[in-house]
Amino acid sequence: FVKNEFLYKYKRLPKNKGVGGGRNEGFDMARGKYVYFMDDDAVIDSNCTDTFFVKSIEIMDRNQKIATLTTRIWDEILQDNRTPNCSKHCTIEGFNTISMFMGGSHFVRTKAFEKPLYPNFKYAFEEIIPSFIALDKGYYNLYYPEISIIHKPRINKWLDGTKQKKDILCRGNAGLLASKYLLYPVIF
């Protein structure tokens, strides 16, 4: 960015590729140091619109080992902030590192990843594999609650007993298994 000016790109895909496929399209188009992803059913919190991008990029510029930065996500259906799994032992500038970044609102350092960035899961837990790849390369995933978005989902996919929640849990477990197949040969 140059003096608070940002380059935005918009591309409408001819068909729904799901979250992973759609984000990969965005990552492929990216030419800068950072890419920001936000779900299509979310908006930047009006309390931080003036500093949202500036603060995030400043903290990533100061800390070259941050691969991803997740913002605070207020979920209107849950009526609460989504809470990441924060490390109690590792902080950067007083903010917690996290094992898995949250997909609804996150910045990505482009040089920390190869293409494609995400597995082509339709929905749910696309972040598992790139999160672990970042950690394996010695980078950190940071939770930065100073800025936030408001998530406004039309469907409560977390409602117990629903097909949506069962599908999410199934994909999450599949993502964990896939990440083991990808990362364990590297680790061992």
N, C-alpha and C positions, 0 to 999 in steps of 0.2 A: 504494500500500500504506500501511497505517497501523500503525506500531510493530510491524513484522515480521509483520503479518497480510496475507494475500493472498487475493484473490477468484479462485476457480477456476471455470471453466465446462466442462461436458462435454456434448457433443452427438453422438449416434450417428446417422450418416447412413444412410438406407435402402439406398443402394447405394454401391459404391466409386467415388469420383470421382477417384481417383488423388491423387498428392501435391499438385499444384498446386490442384486443385479442393477438396481437403480443407483445405488451408491457407487458401484464400480464404474458406471457410465460417468458420473461426476468426477470420480478420482482420475479416470482416463483423460478427461478434459482439462484437468488442473495443470497449471503451468507455474504456480507460485510456490512459496515455502510452506503454505498452510492451506488446508481445505476445511471448510465448516459444513457440517451436516446437521439439519434440523428436520424432524418429522413434518409431514405435510399437514398434520392436524395440530400444529403448535404455533405459537407466536412468541416473539421476544417480549419479556416483561417490560411494561412501559416505564418502570422505575429505573431501568438501566439501559435504555436504548442509546443514550449518548456515549456510553462507555463500553458497551458490550464487546465490540470487536477490538477496540483499542486496548482495554485492560487484558484481554485474553492473549493477544499477540505480544504485548509487552512482557507478560510473565513467561511465555514460551521463548521469546527472544533472549531473556536473561538466563534461561535454564535450558541449555541445548540437549539435555538428556530427557526432556519431556517429549514423548511420542504422541500422546493424546491428552486432551484437556476436556473433561466433562463439566458442563455447567450444572447448576441446580435446576431440577425439573419439578415444577409444581403440577400435580395431576388433578384435574378438576373432578374426575370420578372418584378417585381415592380420597380427595380432600386432604391431601398431604404431599410432602415432598417425597419423591422416590429416593430411596437411600441406597447408595452403593456400599459395597463391602470394603470399608476403609482399613488401611493398615494402621495399627496403633504404634508402630515403631519407626515408620519412615514418612517424613514430611518434607516438603519443599516450600520454603518461604512461609512456613506455618500451616500449609494446607496438606491434607492427607493424600497419600498415594493410594491407588486402588488396583486390585488385581484385574478387574474387567471394567473397561469404560462403558458408559451407558449410551446407547445408540440414539436416543431421542434428541440429543443436543451435544455435539462434541466437535472439537477441532482436532485435526490430524496433521502432524509434521510429515510432509510428503517424502522426504529423504529417508524416513525411518521404515518405509514399507516398499514392497515390490507390488507389481500389478499381477493379478487382480488383488485388491485389498481384502475383499469380503468373500466368504463362500456364497454360492448362489442359493441360499435358503430363501424361500418365499417370504416368511416372516418368523421372527423370534430367535434371539440369541446369535445373531450374526456377528456380534462383537467378541465372542469367545476366542476364536482363532487369531484374529489380529491382535487382541490384547496379549495373549500368551506369546505370540511372535515378538511383539515389542519387548516384553520382559526378557525373553530369551536372548535378545540382542543387546541387553543392558540398558534399555530405556525404561521410562516410568510412565504410568498412566496417572494423571492427576485429577483430583476432584476439586473444582474451584467454585464454591457456593456463593461467591461475591456477586456473580451475575446469574440471571435465571431466565428460563422460558416458562410459558404456561402451556401445558399439554391439554388439549380439548378433544379427547377421543369421543367418537360417536357410539362406540360399543365398549362395554366393560368386559374386556377379554380376560380379566383376572377373577371373574366370578366363579366360585367353586361349583363343580359339577357341570360346567358348560363345555361344549365341544371346543370352543376357542381356547380355554385354559388347558384342556387335555392335549390339544395340538401343540400349544406352546411348550408344555412340559416335555412332550415327545421330541420336539425339535431341539429343545435345550439339551436333553440327554444325548441325542444324536450328535449335536455339536461338540459336546464333551468327548464323546468317543472319537469323532473325526479329529479333534485337536490332539488326542493322544497318538493317533496314527501319524499325524504330521510331525509332532514335536518329539516323541519319544526316541525315534531313531537319531535325531540330532543330539538329544541329551545323553544318550547312552553310547 
